[in-house]
Amino acid sequence: MSDGLRSVLIVVVTCVWAANFIAPIFKKDYAPSPELNVAFMAIIGVLTASYRADPPDDGPGTP
């Protein structure tokens, strides 16, 4: 996965997660599921961990 795509996914998931936190301020009957937070943490964890899993691209000609 390219670094740009990974970064965009992290930002999008984080924004949706943040919206989940502030939604009860605007809609009193909204109660987010605790499992939703676990899912967001897992997605962000996998995406950020994949930065370290991908070997760096040193360019052409490097072994």
PDB file with SEQRES, HELIX, SHEET and CRYST1 records, atoms N, CA, C and O in Angstrom:
SEQRES   1 A   63  MET SER ASP GLY LEU ARG SER VAL LEU ILE VAL VAL VAL          
SEQRES   2 A   63  THR CYS VAL TRP ALA ALA ASN PHE ILE ALA PRO ILE PHE          
SEQRES   3 A   63  LYS LYS ASP TYR ALA PRO SER PRO GLU LEU ASN VAL ALA          
SEQRES   4 A   63  PHE MET ALA ILE ILE GLY VAL LEU THR ALA SER TYR ARG          
SEQRES   5 A   63  ALA ASP PRO PRO ASP ASP GLY PRO GLY THR PRO                  
HELIX    1 AA1 ASP A    3  PHE A   26  1                                  24    
HELIX    2 AA2 PRO A   34  ALA A   53  1                                  20    
CRYST1    1.000    1.000    1.000  90.00  90.00  90.00 P 1           1          
ATOM      1  N   MET A   1       0.851  -1.177   0.000  1.00  0.00           N  
ATOM      2  CA  MET A   1       0.000   0.000   0.000  1.00  0.00           C  
ATOM      3  C   MET A   1       0.892   1.233   0.000  1.00  0.00           C  
ATOM      4  O   MET A   1       1.872   1.299   0.741  1.00  0.00           O  
ATOM      5  N   SER A   2       0.553   2.193  -0.821  1.00  0.00           N  
ATOM      6  CA  SER A   2       1.383   3.395  -0.893  1.00  0.00           C  
ATOM      7  C   SER A   2       1.201   4.248   0.358  1.00  0.00           C  
ATOM      8  O   SER A   2       0.163   4.206   1.018  1.00  0.00           O  
ATOM      9  N   ASP A   3       2.240   5.023   0.665  1.00  0.00           N  
ATOM     10  CA  ASP A   3       2.189   5.869   1.856  1.00  0.00           C  
ATOM     11  C   ASP A   3       1.078   6.904   1.773  1.00  0.00           C  
ATOM     12  O   ASP A   3       0.447   7.215   2.783  1.00  0.00           O  
ATOM     13  N   GLY A   4       0.833   7.440   0.583  1.00  0.00           N  
ATOM     14  CA  GLY A   4      -0.216   8.439   0.420  1.00  0.00           C  
ATOM     15  C   GLY A   4      -1.601   7.881   0.705  1.00  0.00           C  
ATOM     16  O   GLY A   4      -2.398   8.503   1.407  1.00  0.00           O  
ATOM     17  N   LEU A   5      -1.882   6.707   0.157  1.00  0.00           N  
ATOM     18  CA  LEU A   5      -3.173   6.067   0.388  1.00  0.00           C  
ATOM     19  C   LEU A   5      -3.337   5.723   1.862  1.00  0.00           C  
ATOM     20  O   LEU A   5      -4.403   5.928   2.442  1.00  0.00           O  
ATOM     21  N   ARG A   6      -2.286   5.205   2.455  1.00  0.00           N  
ATOM     22  CA  ARG A   6      -2.325   4.849   3.875  1.00  0.00           C  
ATOM     23  C   ARG A   6      -2.607   6.083   4.728  1.00  0.00           C  
ATOM     24  O   ARG A   6      -3.401   6.023   5.667  1.00  0.00           O  
ATOM     25  N   SER A   7      -1.967   7.188   4.407  1.00  0.00           N  
ATOM     26  CA  SER A   7      -2.181   8.428   5.161  1.00  0.00           C  
ATOM     27  C   SER A   7      -3.612   8.934   5.017  1.00  0.00           C  
ATOM     28  O   SER A   7      -4.220   9.377   5.991  1.00  0.00           O  
ATOM     29  N   VAL A   8      -4.146   8.867   3.801  1.00  0.00           N  
ATOM     30  CA  VAL A   8      -5.523   9.296   3.579  1.00  0.00           C  
ATOM     31  C   VAL A   8      -6.494   8.418   4.365  1.00  0.00           C  
ATOM     32  O   VAL A   8      -7.434   8.929   4.973  1.00  0.00           O  
ATOM     33  N   LEU A   9      -6.280   7.119   4.359  1.00  0.00           N  
ATOM     34  CA  LEU A   9      -7.142   6.215   5.118  1.00  0.00           C  
ATOM     35  C   LEU A   9      -7.088   6.509   6.612  1.00  0.00           C  
ATOM     36  O   LEU A   9      -8.115   6.489   7.289  1.00  0.00           O  
ATOM     37  N   ILE A  10      -5.903   6.778   7.121  1.00  0.00           N  
ATOM     38  CA  ILE A  10      -5.762   7.099   8.542  1.00  0.00           C  
ATOM     39  C   ILE A  10      -6.526   8.375   8.878  1.00  0.00           C  
ATOM     40  O   ILE A  10      -7.212   8.435   9.898  1.00  0.00           O  
ATOM     41  N   VAL A  11      -6.416   9.387   8.038  1.00  0.00           N  
ATOM     42  CA  VAL A  11      -7.109  10.656   8.287  1.00  0.00           C  
ATOM     43  C   VAL A  11      -8.626  10.467   8.216  1.00  0.00           C  
ATOM     44  O   VAL A  11      -9.351  10.979   9.068  1.00  0.00           O  
ATOM     45  N   VAL A  12      -9.104   9.744   7.218  1.00  0.00           N  
ATOM     46  CA  VAL A  12     -10.548   9.527   7.069  1.00  0.00           C  
ATOM     47  C   VAL A  12     -11.108   8.752   8.256  1.00  0.00           C  
ATOM     48  O   VAL A  12     -12.127   9.142   8.825  1.00  0.00           O  
ATOM     49  N   VAL A  13     -10.458   7.672   8.629  1.00  0.00           N  
ATOM     50  CA  VAL A  13     -10.938   6.861   9.757  1.00  0.00           C  
ATOM     51  C   VAL A  13     -10.893   7.672  11.048  1.00  0.00           C  
ATOM     52  O   VAL A  13     -11.804   7.568  11.869  1.00  0.00           O  
ATOM     53  N   THR A  14      -9.853   8.474  11.240  1.00  0.00           N  
ATOM     54  CA  THR A  14      -9.751   9.297  12.440  1.00  0.00           C  
ATOM     55  C   THR A  14     -10.855  10.354  12.471  1.00  0.00           C  
ATOM     56  O   THR A  14     -11.416  10.621  13.533  1.00  0.00           O  
ATOM     57  N   CYS A  15     -11.173  10.953  11.339  1.00  0.00           N  
ATOM     58  CA  CYS A  15     -12.248  11.954  11.282  1.00  0.00           C  
ATOM     59  C   CYS A  15     -13.609  11.323  11.600  1.00  0.00           C  
ATOM     60  O   CYS A  15     -14.408  11.908  12.331  1.00  0.00           O  
ATOM     61  N   VAL A  16     -13.868  10.150  11.060  1.00  0.00           N  
ATOM     62  CA  VAL A  16     -15.130   9.464  11.351  1.00  0.00           C  
ATOM     63  C   VAL A  16     -15.184   9.085  12.834  1.00  0.00           C  
ATOM     64  O   VAL A  16     -16.235   9.190  13.466  1.00  0.00           O  
ATOM     65  N   TRP A  17     -14.067   8.651  13.375  1.00  0.00           N  
ATOM     66  CA  TRP A  17     -14.000   8.296  14.794  1.00  0.00           C  
ATOM     67  C   TRP A  17     -14.254   9.533  15.657  1.00  0.00           C  
ATOM     68  O   TRP A  17     -14.974   9.455  16.653  1.00  0.00           O  
ATOM     69  N   ALA A  18     -13.674  10.660  15.285  1.00  0.00           N  
ATOM     70  CA  ALA A  18     -13.892  11.903  16.028  1.00  0.00           C  
ATOM     71  C   ALA A  18     -15.359  12.329  15.937  1.00  0.00           C  
ATOM     72  O   ALA A  18     -15.934  12.788  16.924  1.00  0.00           O  
ATOM     73  N   ALA A  19     -15.959  12.178  14.767  1.00  0.00           N  
ATOM     74  CA  ALA A  19     -17.377  12.507  14.623  1.00  0.00           C  
ATOM     75  C   ALA A  19     -18.230  11.624  15.526  1.00  0.00           C  
ATOM     76  O   ALA A  19     -19.253  12.064  16.052  1.00  0.00           O  
ATOM     77  N   ASN A  20     -17.806  10.385  15.700  1.00  0.00           N  
ATOM     78  CA  ASN A  20     -18.505   9.467  16.593  1.00  0.00           C  
ATOM     79  C   ASN A  20     -18.439   9.968  18.039  1.00  0.00           C  
ATOM     80  O   ASN A  20     -19.388   9.778  18.800  1.00  0.00           O  
ATOM     81  N   PHE A  21     -17.342  10.596  18.419  1.00  0.00           N  
ATOM     82  CA  PHE A  21     -17.211  11.122  19.775  1.00  0.00           C  
ATOM     83  C   PHE A  21     -18.056  12.370  19.999  1.00  0.00           C  
ATOM     84  O   PHE A  21     -18.621  12.546  21.078  1.00  0.00           O  
ATOM     85  N   ILE A  22     -18.150  13.246  18.986  1.00  0.00           N  
ATOM     86  CA  ILE A  22     -18.877  14.496  19.187  1.00  0.00           C  
ATOM     87  C   ILE A  22     -20.354  14.402  18.809  1.00  0.00           C  
ATOM     88  O   ILE A  22     -21.109  15.339  19.071  1.00  0.00           O  
ATOM     89  N   ALA A  23     -20.779  13.309  18.207  1.00  0.00           N  
ATOM     90  CA  ALA A  23     -22.181  13.154  17.803  1.00  0.00           C  
ATOM     91  C   ALA A  23     -23.153  13.283  18.979  1.00  0.00           C  
ATOM     92  O   ALA A  23     -24.210  13.888  18.800  1.00  0.00           O  
ATOM     93  N   PRO A  24     -22.860  12.754  20.165  1.00  0.00           N  
ATOM     94  CA  PRO A  24     -23.815  12.903  21.275  1.00  0.00           C  
ATOM     95  C   PRO A  24     -24.045  14.357  21.703  1.00  0.00           C  
ATOM     96  O   PRO A  24     -25.053  14.656  22.344  1.00  0.00           O  
ATOM     97  N   ILE A  25     -23.134  15.252  21.362  1.00  0.00           N  
ATOM     98  CA  ILE A  25     -23.323  16.663  21.686  1.00  0.00           C  
ATOM     99  C   ILE A  25     -24.492  17.233  20.884  1.00  0.00           C  
ATOM    100  O   ILE A  25     -25.273  18.034  21.397  1.00  0.00           O  
ATOM    101  N   PHE A  26     -24.606  16.816  19.627  1.00  0.00           N  
ATOM    102  CA  PHE A  26     -25.612  17.356  18.732  1.00  0.00           C  
ATOM    103  C   PHE A  26     -26.895  16.530  18.688  1.00  0.00           C  
ATOM    104  O   PHE A  26     -27.969  17.054  18.393  1.00  0.00           O  
ATOM    105  N   LYS A  27     -26.778  15.261  18.977  1.00  0.00           N  
ATOM    106  CA  LYS A  27     -27.955  14.382  18.964  1.00  0.00           C  
ATOM    107  C   LYS A  27     -27.999  13.658  20.304  1.00  0.00           C  
ATOM    108  O   LYS A  27     -27.218  12.742  20.560  1.00  0.00           O  
ATOM    109  N   LYS A  28     -28.913  14.082  21.138  1.00  0.00           N  
ATOM    110  CA  LYS A  28     -28.962  13.588  22.526  1.00  0.00           C  
ATOM    111  C   LYS A  28     -29.266  12.090  22.618  1.00  0.00           C  
ATOM    112  O   LYS A  28     -28.824  11.437  23.563  1.00  0.00           O  
ATOM    113  N   ASP A  29     -30.000  11.544  21.673  1.00  0.00           N  
ATOM    114  CA  ASP A  29     -30.380  10.125  21.736  1.00  0.00           C  
ATOM    115  C   ASP A  29     -29.319   9.178  21.180  1.00  0.00           C  
ATOM    116  O   ASP A  29     -29.490   7.960  21.214  1.00  0.00           O  
ATOM    117  N   TYR A  30     -28.233   9.736  20.673  1.00  0.00           N  
ATOM    118  CA  TYR A  30     -27.200   8.901  20.050  1.00  0.00           C  
ATOM    119  C   TYR A  30     -26.303   8.289  21.121  1.00  0.00           C  
ATOM    120  O   TYR A  30     -25.760   8.999  21.967  1.00  0.00           O  
ATOM    121  N   ALA A  31     -26.156   6.985  21.078  1.00  0.00           N  
ATOM    122  CA  ALA A  31     -25.285   6.273  22.005  1.00  0.00           C  
ATOM    123  C   ALA A  31     -24.372   5.366  21.177  1.00  0.00           C  
ATOM    124  O   ALA A  31     -24.806   4.310  20.715  1.00  0.00           O  
ATOM    125  N   PRO A  32     -23.107   5.770  20.985  1.00  0.00           N  
ATOM    126  CA  PRO A  32     -22.210   4.948  20.167  1.00  0.00           C  
ATOM    127  C   PRO A  32     -21.905   3.611  20.839  1.00  0.00           C  
ATOM    128  O   PRO A  32     -21.809   3.514  22.063  1.00  0.00           O  
ATOM    129  N   SER A  33     -21.761   2.610  20.024  1.00  0.00           N  
ATOM    130  CA  SER A  33     -21.447   1.275  20.513  1.00  0.00           C  
ATOM    131  C   SER A  33     -19.980   1.200  20.933  1.00  0.00           C  
ATOM    132  O   SER A  33     -19.113   1.697  20.215  1.00  0.00           O  
ATOM    133  N   PRO A  34     -19.686   0.589  22.082  1.00  0.00           N  
ATOM    134  CA  PRO A  34     -18.281   0.444  22.488  1.00  0.00           C  
ATOM    135  C   PRO A  34     -17.462  -0.390  21.488  1.00  0.00           C  
ATOM    136  O   PRO A  34     -16.258  -0.184  21.342  1.00  0.00           O  
ATOM    137  N   GLU A  35     -18.117  -1.317  20.815  1.00  0.00           N  
ATOM    138  CA  GLU A  35     -17.416  -2.133  19.834  1.00  0.00           C  
ATOM    139  C   GLU A  35     -16.925  -1.296  18.660  1.00  0.00           C  
ATOM    140  O   GLU A  35     -15.943  -1.646  18.005  1.00  0.00           O  
ATOM    141  N   LEU A  36     -17.609  -0.195  18.398  1.00  0.00           N  
ATOM    142  CA  LEU A  36     -17.193   0.702  17.320  1.00  0.00           C  
ATOM    143  C   LEU A  36     -15.823   1.308  17.626  1.00  0.00           C  
ATOM    144  O   LEU A  36     -14.989   1.444  16.731  1.00  0.00           O  
ATOM    145  N   ASN A  37     -15.591   1.671  18.883  1.00  0.00           N  
ATOM    146  CA  ASN A  37     -14.282   2.207  19.269  1.00  0.00           C  
ATOM    147  C   ASN A  37     -13.186   1.158  19.104  1.00  0.00           C  
ATOM    148  O   ASN A  37     -12.074   1.474  18.683  1.00  0.00           O  
ATOM    149  N   VAL A  38     -13.501  -0.074  19.432  1.00  0.00           N  
ATOM    150  CA  VAL A  38     -12.521  -1.157  19.273  1.00  0.00           C  
ATOM    151  C   VAL A  38     -12.191  -1.342  17.791  1.00  0.00           C  
ATOM    152  O   VAL A  38     -11.031  -1.537  17.429  1.00  0.00           O  
ATOM    153  N   ALA A  39     -13.211  -1.280  16.943  1.00  0.00           N  
ATOM    154  CA  ALA A  39     -12.981  -1.431  15.501  1.00  0.00           C  
ATOM    155  C   ALA A  39     -12.108  -0.300  14.969  1.00  0.00           C  
ATOM    156  O   ALA A  39     -11.184  -0.543  14.192  1.00  0.00           O  
ATOM    157  N   PHE A  40     -12.396   0.943  15.385  1.00  0.00           N  
ATOM    158  CA  PHE A  40     -11.581   2.074  14.931  1.00  0.00           C  
ATOM    159  C   PHE A  40     -10.139   1.936  15.420  1.00  0.00           C  
ATOM    160  O   PHE A  40      -9.204   2.201  14.664  1.00  0.00           O  
ATOM    161  N   MET A  41      -9.952   1.527  16.669  1.00  0.00           N  
ATOM    162  CA  MET A  41      -8.585   1.343  17.187  1.00  0.00           C  
ATOM    163  C   MET A  41      -7.845   0.271  16.407  1.00  0.00           C  
ATOM    164  O   MET A  41      -6.655   0.414  16.129  1.00  0.00           O  
ATOM    165  N   ALA A  42      -8.537  -0.794  16.056  1.00  0.00           N  
ATOM    166  CA  ALA A  42      -7.902  -1.872  15.298  1.00  0.00           C  
ATOM    167  C   ALA A  42      -7.496  -1.396  13.905  1.00  0.00           C  
ATOM    168  O   ALA A  42      -6.398  -1.701  13.440  1.00  0.00           O  
ATOM    169  N   ILE A  43      -8.375  -0.654  13.243  1.00  0.00           N  
ATOM    170  CA  ILE A  43      -8.069  -0.164  11.897  1.00  0.00           C  
ATOM    171  C   ILE A  43      -6.873   0.776  11.935  1.00  0.00           C  
ATOM    172  O   ILE A  43      -5.941   0.629  11.145  1.00  0.00           O  
ATOM    173  N   ILE A  44      -6.895   1.741  12.850  1.00  0.00           N  
ATOM    174  CA  ILE A  44      -5.785   2.690  12.962  1.00  0.00           C  
ATOM    175  C   ILE A  44      -4.505   1.962  13.359  1.00  0.00           C  
ATOM    176  O   ILE A  44      -3.432   2.283  12.848  1.00  0.00           O  
ATOM    177  N   GLY A  45      -4.599   1.000  14.249  1.00  0.00           N  
ATOM    178  CA  GLY A  45      -3.425   0.237  14.672  1.00  0.00           C  
ATOM    179  C   GLY A  45      -2.782  -0.526  13.525  1.00  0.00           C  
ATOM    180  O   GLY A  45      -1.560  -0.521  13.376  1.00  0.00           O  
ATOM    181  N   VAL A  46      -3.600  -1.177  12.722  1.00  0.00           N  
ATOM    182  CA  VAL A  46      -3.071  -1.936  11.583  1.00  0.00           C  
ATOM    183  C   VAL A  46      -2.441  -1.000  10.554  1.00  0.00           C  
ATOM    184  O   VAL A  46      -1.362  -1.278  10.031  1.00  0.00           O  
ATOM    185  N   LEU A  47      -3.120   0.110  10.268  1.00  0.00           N  
ATOM    186  CA  LEU A  47      -2.587   1.034   9.268  1.00  0.00           C  
ATOM    187  C   LEU A  47      -1.284   1.685   9.727  1.00  0.00           C  
ATOM    188  O   LEU A  47      -0.355   1.826   8.932  1.00  0.00           O  
ATOM    189  N   THR A  48      -1.205   2.082  10.987  1.00  0.00           N  
ATOM    190  CA  THR A  48       0.031   2.706  11.456  1.00  0.00           C  
ATOM    191  C   THR A  48       1.150   1.680  11.615  1.00  0.00           C  
ATOM    192  O   THR A  48       2.318   1.997  11.394  1.00  0.00           O  
ATOM    193  N   ALA A  49       0.803   0.466  11.992  1.00  0.00           N  
ATOM    194  CA  ALA A  49       1.826  -0.581  12.103  1.00  0.00           C  
ATOM    195  C   ALA A  49       2.376  -0.965  10.735  1.00  0.00           C  
ATOM    196  O   ALA A  49       3.522  -1.400  10.625  1.00  0.00           O  
ATOM    197  N   SER A  50       1.569  -0.806   9.698  1.00  0.00           N  
ATOM    198  CA  SER A  50       2.037  -1.179   8.366  1.00  0.00           C  
ATOM    199  C   SER A  50       3.100  -0.214   7.846  1.00  0.00           C  
ATOM    200  O   SER A  50       3.816  -0.551   6.903  1.00  0.00           O  
ATOM    201  N   TYR A  51       3.222   0.972   8.435  1.00  0.00           N  
ATOM    202  CA  TYR A  51       4.330   1.860   8.077  1.00  0.00           C  
ATOM    203  C   TYR A  51       5.664   1.187   8.379  1.00  0.00           C  
ATOM    204  O   TYR A  51       6.609   1.292   7.597  1.00  0.00           O  
ATOM    205  N   ARG A  52       5.739   0.505   9.502  1.00  0.00           N  
ATOM    206  CA  ARG A  52       6.985  -0.156   9.901  1.00  0.00           C  
ATOM    207  C   ARG A  52       7.174  -1.472   9.162  1.00  0.00           C  
ATOM    208  O   ARG A  52       8.306  -1.914   8.963  1.00  0.00           O  
ATOM    209  N   ALA A  53       6.084  -2.101   8.755  1.00  0.00           N  
ATOM    210  CA  ALA A  53       6.185  -3.402   8.092  1.00  0.00           C  
ATOM    211  C   ALA A  53       6.681  -3.270   6.654  1.00  0.00           C  
ATOM    212  O   ALA A  53       7.352  -4.168   6.145  1.00  0.00           O  
ATOM    213  N   ASP A  54       6.355  -2.161   6.003  1.00  0.00           N  
ATOM    214  CA  ASP A  54       6.802  -1.964   4.629  1.00  0.00           C  
ATOM    215  C   ASP A  54       8.277  -1.585   4.616  1.00  0.00           C  
ATOM    216  O   ASP A  54       8.679  -0.651   5.311  1.00  0.00           O  
ATOM    217  N   PRO A  55       9.092  -2.298   3.834  1.00  0.00           N  
ATOM    218  CA  PRO A  55      10.502  -1.913   3.753  1.00  0.00           C  
ATOM    219  C   PRO A  55      10.652  -0.575   3.035  1.00  0.00           C  
ATOM    220  O   PRO A  55       9.878  -0.282   2.124  1.00  0.00           O  
ATOM    221  N   PRO A  56      11.619   0.232   3.420  1.00  0.00           N  
ATOM    222  CA  PRO A  56      11.799   1.518   2.752  1.00  0.00           C  
ATOM    223  C   PRO A  56      12.257   1.313   1.308  1.00  0.00           C  
ATOM    224  O   PRO A  56      12.985   0.369   1.003  1.00  0.00           O  
ATOM    225  N   ASP A  57      11.825   2.197   0.443  1.00  0.00           N  
ATOM    226  CA  ASP A  57      12.216   2.148  -0.962  1.00  0.00           C  
ATOM    227  C   ASP A  57      13.425   3.069  -1.129  1.00  0.00           C  
ATOM    228  O   ASP A  57      13.279   4.291  -1.164  1.00  0.00           O  
ATOM    229  N   ASP A  58      14.614   2.483  -1.231  1.00  0.00           N  
ATOM    230  CA  ASP A  58      15.837   3.271  -1.331  1.00  0.00           C  
ATOM    231  C   ASP A  58      16.152   3.684  -2.761  1.00  0.00           C  
ATOM    232  O   ASP A  58      17.158   4.349  -3.009  1.00  0.00           O  
ATOM    233  N   GLY A  59      15.311   3.300  -3.690  1.00  0.00           N  
ATOM    234  CA  GLY A  59      15.531   3.691  -5.067  1.00  0.00           C  
ATOM    235  C   GLY A  59      16.169   2.588  -5.879  1.00  0.00           C  
ATOM    236  O   GLY A  59      16.502   1.525  -5.355  1.00  0.00           O  
ATOM    237  N   PRO A  60      16.338   2.848  -7.169  1.00  0.00           N  
ATOM    238  CA  PRO A  60      16.898   1.824  -8.052  1.00  0.00           C  
ATOM    239  C   PRO A  60      18.392   1.588  -7.780  1.00  0.00           C  
ATOM    240  O   PRO A  60      19.143   2.496  -7.426  1.00  0.00           O  
ATOM    241  N   GLY A  61      18.768   0.351  -7.960  1.00  0.00           N  
ATOM    242  CA  GLY A  61      20.195   0.027  -7.839  1.00  0.00           C  
ATOM    243  C   GLY A  61      20.660  -0.345  -6.446  1.00  0.00           C  
ATOM    244  O   GLY A  61      21.817  -0.730  -6.280  1.00  0.00           O  
ATOM    245  N   THR A  62      19.805  -0.246  -5.437  1.00  0.00           N  
ATOM    246  CA  THR A  62      20.221  -0.622  -4.089  1.00  0.00           C  
ATOM    247  C   THR A  62      19.790  -2.056  -3.819  1.00  0.00           C  
ATOM    248  O   THR A  62      18.675  -2.445  -4.164  1.00  0.00           O  
ATOM    249  N   PRO A  63      20.653  -2.830  -3.213  1.00  0.00           N  
ATOM    250  CA  PRO A  63      20.319  -4.235  -2.953  1.00  0.00           C  
ATOM    251  C   PRO A  63      19.310  -4.409  -1.857  1.00  0.00           C  
ATOM    252  O   PRO A  63      18.938  -5.537  -1.534  1.00  0.00           O  
TER     253      PRO A  63                                                      
END                                                                             
